[in-house]
Amino acid sequence: MPRRRLRPHQVWLIGVPLNLLLAIPCAYPVAFAMLGAQVLGWELGWGTADPTVVDDGAGFAIGLGLVSMVFAGLVVFGLNALFAFRAPQLKAGRYWLVAALLVVVPGVLYWTNR
């Protein structure tokens, strides 16, 4: 049985709510990545670091952020790939950019306004 082809608007109708729902569990990997970026910025001399993070070990924060972002990225990519590759007319660059923003931006907004 051949795979079903989707139209681009069908992919958008599935992808936008899916990625907004994926933003909920991806809030913690985004937080760890933000913490890792803060520590790297401090190491490069671009700002001040939180003393608690430095005392507990900056390498742990960076490593945890990297591992959690890679895992979350693989999950998000895998779920989007289930239907995004079935639409040959889909402008893939625009779709993947919007999908990434829909997952990351709510987490960044949540942690910066908390």
Z-matrix of the N, CA and C atoms (Angstrom, degrees):
N
C 1 1.434
C 2 1.533 1 108.77
N 3 1.332 2 118.20 1 126.62
C 4 1.465 3 120.85 2 -178.12
C 5 1.532 4 111.59 3 -70.93
N 6 1.309 5 113.97 4 154.45
C 7 1.467 6 119.36 5 178.62
C 8 1.521 7 109.77 6 -71.27
N 9 1.299 8 115.78 7 143.82
C 10 1.453 9 120.96 8 -179.75
C 11 1.526 10 109.71 9 -76.19
N 12 1.322 11 116.07 10 133.99
C 13 1.459 12 121.50 11 176.89
C 14 1.522 13 109.07 12 -89.65
N 15 1.314 14 115.99 13 143.51
C 16 1.456 15 121.53 14 178.64
C 17 1.520 16 109.93 15 -113.35
N 18 1.311 17 114.92 16 152.77
C 19 1.457 18 120.32 17 173.32
C 20 1.526 19 108.06 18 -86.62
N 21 1.340 20 117.19 19 156.39
C 22 1.467 21 118.97 20 -178.63
C 23 1.525 22 114.17 21 -57.83
N 24 1.333 23 117.85 22 -38.50
C 25 1.464 24 118.11 23 -179.39
C 26 1.530 25 111.80 24 -68.33
N 27 1.325 26 117.58 25 -27.50
C 28 1.462 27 119.82 26 175.77
C 29 1.529 28 110.81 27 -68.59
N 30 1.317 29 116.54 28 -38.00
C 31 1.457 30 120.40 29 178.42
C 32 1.527 31 109.87 30 -65.48
N 33 1.334 32 117.01 31 -40.98
C 34 1.468 33 119.88 32 178.09
C 35 1.524 34 111.01 33 -65.69
N 36 1.336 35 117.09 34 -38.68
C 37 1.465 36 120.09 35 179.70
C 38 1.530 37 111.94 36 -66.46
N 39 1.301 38 117.30 37 -29.43
C 40 1.460 39 121.16 38 176.88
C 41 1.527 40 110.31 39 -85.28
N 42 1.325 41 117.15 40 -41.62
C 43 1.453 42 121.90 41 -170.96
C 44 1.513 43 115.83 42 -71.33
N 45 1.333 44 117.42 43 -39.60
C 46 1.469 45 119.10 44 -177.28
C 47 1.524 46 111.45 45 -64.02
N 48 1.345 47 119.94 46 -52.66
C 49 1.470 48 117.44 47 177.90
C 50 1.532 49 113.35 48 -64.35
N 51 1.331 50 117.03 49 -35.90
C 52 1.463 51 119.90 50 178.97
C 53 1.521 52 110.98 51 -60.91
N 54 1.321 53 117.04 52 -46.45
C 55 1.457 54 120.17 53 -177.54
C 56 1.525 55 111.85 54 -71.31
N 57 1.316 56 117.92 55 -31.57
C 58 1.461 57 119.11 56 174.24
C 59 1.527 58 110.88 57 -67.50
N 60 1.326 59 117.25 58 -35.90
C 61 1.464 60 119.72 59 174.76
C 62 1.532 61 111.76 60 -69.98
N 63 1.316 62 117.02 61 -35.12
C 64 1.465 63 120.27 62 177.98
C 65 1.524 64 111.80 63 -69.79
N 66 1.319 65 117.42 64 -19.78
C 67 1.466 66 120.83 65 178.52
C 68 1.523 67 111.18 66 -66.38
N 69 1.325 68 117.79 67 -25.39
C 70 1.467 69 120.72 68 -178.80
C 71 1.534 70 110.88 69 -66.77
N 72 1.348 71 119.70 70 -55.79
C 73 1.472 72 116.99 71 178.99
C 74 1.524 73 113.31 72 -73.39
N 75 1.330 74 117.94 73 -18.15
C 76 1.464 75 120.40 74 179.94
C 77 1.525 76 112.51 75 -84.93
N 78 1.332 77 118.32 76 2.78
C 79 1.467 78 120.29 77 179.67
C 80 1.529 79 110.99 78 -65.74
N 81 1.308 80 117.88 79 -36.90
C 82 1.466 81 119.85 80 -179.29
C 83 1.527 82 112.59 81 -73.24
N 84 1.325 83 120.62 82 -42.06
C 85 1.465 84 117.69 83 172.88
C 86 1.530 85 112.73 84 -61.00
N 87 1.331 86 117.34 85 -35.01
C 88 1.467 87 120.03 86 176.36
C 89 1.527 88 109.90 87 -64.67
N 90 1.334 89 117.13 88 -39.80
C 91 1.461 90 120.32 89 178.96
C 92 1.526 91 111.01 90 -63.79
N 93 1.322 92 117.49 91 -43.59
C 94 1.459 93 120.02 92 178.29
C 95 1.528 94 111.30 93 -65.36
N 96 1.327 95 117.17 94 -36.66
C 97 1.464 96 120.13 95 177.26
C 98 1.526 97 110.92 96 -67.26
N 99 1.340 98 117.22 97 -38.32
C 100 1.464 99 120.20 98 176.22
C 101 1.531 100 110.64 99 -64.16
N 102 1.316 101 116.69 100 -39.77
C 103 1.457 102 121.15 101 178.34
C 104 1.531 103 110.30 102 -65.04
N 105 1.313 104 116.16 103 -42.55
C 106 1.459 105 119.81 104 176.81
C 107 1.518 106 112.31 105 -63.78
N 108 1.336 107 117.24 106 -38.08
C 109 1.461 108 120.85 107 177.30
C 110 1.526 109 110.88 108 -66.60
N 111 1.332 110 116.08 109 -36.37
C 112 1.463 111 119.72 110 177.33
C 113 1.530 112 110.40 111 -64.15
N 114 1.301 113 116.75 112 -43.25
C 115 1.467 114 120.16 113 -179.58
C 116 1.524 115 110.45 114 -67.15
N 117 1.321 116 117.20 115 -41.84
C 118 1.466 117 119.34 116 178.22
C 119 1.522 118 111.23 117 -64.29
N 120 1.337 119 116.97 118 -39.32
C 121 1.459 120 120.17 119 176.43
C 122 1.515 121 111.83 120 -62.37
N 123 1.328 122 116.27 121 -38.02
C 124 1.461 123 119.95 122 177.59
C 125 1.524 124 110.43 123 -67.42
N 126 1.323 125 116.64 124 -41.57
C 127 1.467 126 120.30 125 179.52
C 128 1.531 127 111.28 126 -63.34
N 129 1.327 128 116.94 127 -32.49
C 130 1.463 129 120.71 128 179.01
C 131 1.518 130 112.60 129 -84.66
N 132 1.328 131 116.78 130 -4.25
C 133 1.453 132 120.90 131 177.90
C 134 1.509 133 114.34 132 84.86
N 135 1.329 134 118.88 133 19.28
C 136 1.461 135 122.10 134 -176.86
C 137 1.524 136 113.18 135 -90.63
N 138 1.298 137 119.09 136 -7.25
C 139 1.461 138 121.26 137 -178.41
C 140 1.510 139 110.84 138 -173.09
N 141 1.306 140 114.64 139 -169.74
C 142 1.458 141 120.48 140 179.54
C 143 1.524 142 109.70 141 -103.48
N 144 1.303 143 115.06 142 150.15
C 145 1.463 144 120.21 143 -178.03
C 146 1.517 145 110.06 144 -103.01
N 147 1.313 146 114.90 145 154.70
C 148 1.457 147 121.44 146 173.21
C 149 1.528 148 107.62 147 -73.28
N 150 1.333 149 118.92 148 123.34
C 151 1.468 150 119.99 149 -177.12
C 152 1.522 151 113.70 150 -59.64
N 153 1.320 152 117.11 151 -30.65
C 154 1.460 153 119.95 152 179.38
C 155 1.522 154 111.27 153 -64.04
N 156 1.325 155 116.15 154 -40.53
C 157 1.466 156 120.23 155 -179.65
C 158 1.517 157 110.32 156 -67.42
N 159 1.306 158 116.56 157 -42.02
C 160 1.462 159 120.31 158 -178.53
C 161 1.515 160 110.83 159 -67.42
N 162 1.327 161 117.94 160 -40.01
C 163 1.465 162 120.98 161 -179.74
C 164 1.522 163 112.05 162 -67.86
N 165 1.347 164 117.05 163 -34.78
C 166 1.459 165 120.22 164 -178.85
C 167 1.520 166 112.67 165 -79.92
N 168 1.290 167 117.76 166 -16.59
C 169 1.454 168 121.41 167 178.96
C 170 1.513 169 111.41 168 114.80
N 171 1.309 170 116.48 169 111.27
C 172 1.460 171 121.30 170 -177.08
C 173 1.531 172 111.49 171 -72.19
N 174 1.312 173 116.96 172 -31.85
C 175 1.464 174 119.65 173 -179.55
C 176 1.516 175 112.42 174 -62.82
N 177 1.309 176 115.96 175 -35.81
C 178 1.462 177 119.83 176 178.13
C 179 1.523 178 110.92 177 -64.75
N 180 1.327 179 117.47 178 -42.59
C 181 1.461 180 121.32 179 -179.95
C 182 1.520 181 111.41 180 -64.74
N 183 1.317 182 116.00 181 -42.68
C 184 1.464 183 120.07 182 179.45
C 185 1.526 184 110.29 183 -66.55
N 186 1.314 185 117.43 184 -44.00
C 187 1.464 186 120.58 185 179.49
C 188 1.509 187 112.94 186 -64.20
N 189 1.317 188 116.36 187 -43.21
C 190 1.462 189 120.16 188 178.40
C 191 1.520 190 111.08 189 -64.43
N 192 1.322 191 116.74 190 -40.01
C 193 1.463 192 120.42 191 177.33
C 194 1.511 193 112.31 192 -63.79
N 195 1.312 194 116.71 193 -41.75
C 196 1.454 195 120.65 194 179.91
C 197 1.522 196 111.83 195 -66.25
N 198 1.318 197 116.52 196 -47.03
C 199 1.466 198 120.30 197 -178.89
C 200 1.533 199 110.82 198 -64.38
N 201 1.324 200 116.90 199 -44.15
C 202 1.464 201 119.12 200 -178.35
C 203 1.525 202 111.74 201 -68.22
N 204 1.332 203 118.16 202 -36.33
C 205 1.469 204 119.86 203 178.15
C 206 1.529 205 111.44 204 -69.46
N 207 1.320 206 117.50 205 -37.63
C 208 1.466 207 119.44 206 177.95
C 209 1.526 208 110.15 207 -65.13
N 210 1.320 209 117.43 208 -45.04
C 211 1.458 210 120.61 209 179.15
C 212 1.533 211 110.97 210 -62.98
N 213 1.326 212 117.39 211 -46.96
C 214 1.468 213 120.60 212 179.60
C 215 1.524 214 110.42 213 -64.00
N 216 1.329 215 117.68 214 -38.74
C 217 1.463 216 120.69 215 178.01
C 218 1.514 217 112.68 216 -63.70
N 219 1.327 218 116.62 217 -38.88
C 220 1.464 219 119.83 218 177.58
C 221 1.527 220 111.56 219 -66.42
N 222 1.320 221 116.88 220 -39.68
C 223 1.466 222 120.34 221 178.40
C 224 1.527 223 110.52 222 -65.79
N 225 1.325 224 117.22 223 -46.37
C 226 1.463 225 121.08 224 -179.71
C 227 1.524 226 110.25 225 -63.95
N 228 1.328 227 117.15 226 -44.61
C 229 1.460 228 120.20 227 179.26
C 230 1.521 229 111.23 228 -62.79
N 231 1.317 230 116.59 229 -43.79
C 232 1.468 231 119.97 230 -178.70
C 233 1.511 232 112.78 231 -63.20
N 234 1.325 233 116.95 232 -43.40
C 235 1.457 234 119.35 233 179.78
C 236 1.523 235 112.04 234 -68.48
N 237 1.317 236 117.72 235 -37.64
C 238 1.462 237 120.03 236 177.55
C 239 1.525 238 111.77 237 -71.75
N 240 1.319 239 116.39 238 -33.37
C 241 1.455 240 119.75 239 -178.74
C 242 1.527 241 112.45 240 -68.60
N 243 1.328 242 117.10 241 -22.01
C 244 1.466 243 119.60 242 179.92
C 245 1.523 244 112.43 243 -58.16
N 246 1.319 245 116.74 244 -32.81
C 247 1.463 246 118.36 245 -177.83
C 248 1.527 247 112.88 246 -123.37
N 249 1.322 248 119.44 247 -19.84
C 250 1.465 249 120.54 248 -177.34
C 251 1.528 250 111.87 249 -68.80
N 252 1.315 251 117.69 250 -32.36
C 253 1.458 252 119.83 251 -179.26
C 254 1.522 253 112.27 252 -80.75
N 255 1.307 254 117.99 253 -2.56
C 256 1.470 255 121.09 254 178.50
C 257 1.515 256 112.32 255 -91.56
N 258 1.329 257 117.80 256 1.05
C 259 1.466 258 121.83 257 179.57
C 260 1.529 259 108.42 258 -115.06
N 261 1.332 260 117.21 259 97.55
C 262 1.470 261 118.92 260 -176.72
C 263 1.531 262 113.61 261 -67.16
N 264 1.336 263 118.64 262 -25.81
C 265 1.461 264 120.65 263 -178.55
C 266 1.526 265 112.63 264 -87.45
N 267 1.310 266 118.57 265 -2.22
C 268 1.457 267 122.75 266 -177.78
C 269 1.526 268 110.09 267 -68.67
N 270 1.344 269 115.67 268 134.40
C 271 1.461 270 119.85 269 174.51
C 272 1.532 271 106.81 270 -79.91
N 273 1.310 272 115.25 271 98.12
C 274 1.457 273 121.73 272 -167.90
C 275 1.520 274 113.28 273 -65.19
N 276 1.309 275 118.39 274 -39.43
C 277 1.458 276 120.08 275 -178.34
C 278 1.514 277 112.33 276 -60.90
N 279 1.309 278 116.18 277 -44.89
C 280 1.460 279 120.88 278 179.47
C 281 1.528 280 110.85 279 -66.02
N 282 1.331 281 116.57 280 -41.46
C 283 1.460 282 119.85 281 -178.73
C 284 1.527 283 111.39 282 -64.20
N 285 1.331 284 117.63 283 -46.90
C 286 1.458 285 120.34 284 -176.94
C 287 1.526 286 111.55 285 -68.22
N 288 1.331 287 117.69 286 -32.95
C 289 1.455 288 120.45 287 176.01
C 290 1.526 289 110.99 288 -65.55
N 291 1.332 290 116.19 289 -45.83
C 292 1.465 291 120.26 290 179.01
C 293 1.527 292 110.39 291 -65.41
N 294 1.318 293 117.58 292 -38.79
C 295 1.470 294 120.58 293 178.68
C 296 1.523 295 110.47 294 -61.84
N 297 1.323 296 117.61 295 -44.19
C 298 1.465 297 120.49 296 178.94
C 299 1.526 298 111.11 297 -64.82
N 300 1.317 299 117.24 298 -41.39
C 301 1.465 300 120.26 299 179.42
C 302 1.524 301 111.51 300 -66.56
N 303 1.329 302 117.03 301 -37.81
C 304 1.465 303 119.82 302 179.18
C 305 1.522 304 112.25 303 -66.56
N 306 1.301 305 117.49 304 -24.07
C 307 1.464 306 120.68 305 178.90
C 308 1.526 307 111.06 306 -88.38
N 309 1.326 308 118.20 307 -40.07
C 310 1.463 309 121.31 308 -172.05
C 311 1.529 310 112.63 309 -86.27
N 312 1.325 311 118.14 310 -43.07
C 313 1.470 312 120.94 311 -172.81
C 314 1.535 313 112.93 312 -61.17
N 315 1.339 314 120.96 313 -43.62
C 316 1.474 315 117.73 314 177.11
C 317 1.527 316 113.48 315 -60.36
N 318 1.309 317 117.78 316 -36.61
C 319 1.456 318 120.49 317 177.82
C 320 1.526 319 111.63 318 -66.98
N 321 1.326 320 116.88 319 -42.00
C 322 1.460 321 120.26 320 178.61
C 323 1.539 322 109.99 321 -64.08
N 324 1.323 323 116.30 322 -44.41
C 325 1.464 324 119.83 323 178.56
C 326 1.517 325 111.76 324 -63.00
N 327 1.319 326 116.55 325 -39.42
C 328 1.462 327 120.23 326 179.68
C 329 1.520 328 111.17 327 -63.34
N 330 1.326 329 116.93 328 -48.04
C 331 1.468 330 119.90 329 -174.62
C 332 1.516 331 112.31 330 -75.81
N 333 1.327 332 119.11 331 -27.30
C 334 1.464 333 119.22 332 179.39
C 335 1.533 334 112.02 333 -82.26
N 336 1.318 335 118.18 334 -24.52
C 337 1.467 336 121.12 335 -179.63
C 338 1.504 337 113.05 336 -100.42
N 339 1.277 338 119.23 337 4.53
C 340 1.458 339 123.02 338 -177.46
C 341 1.492 340 111.79 339 -76.61
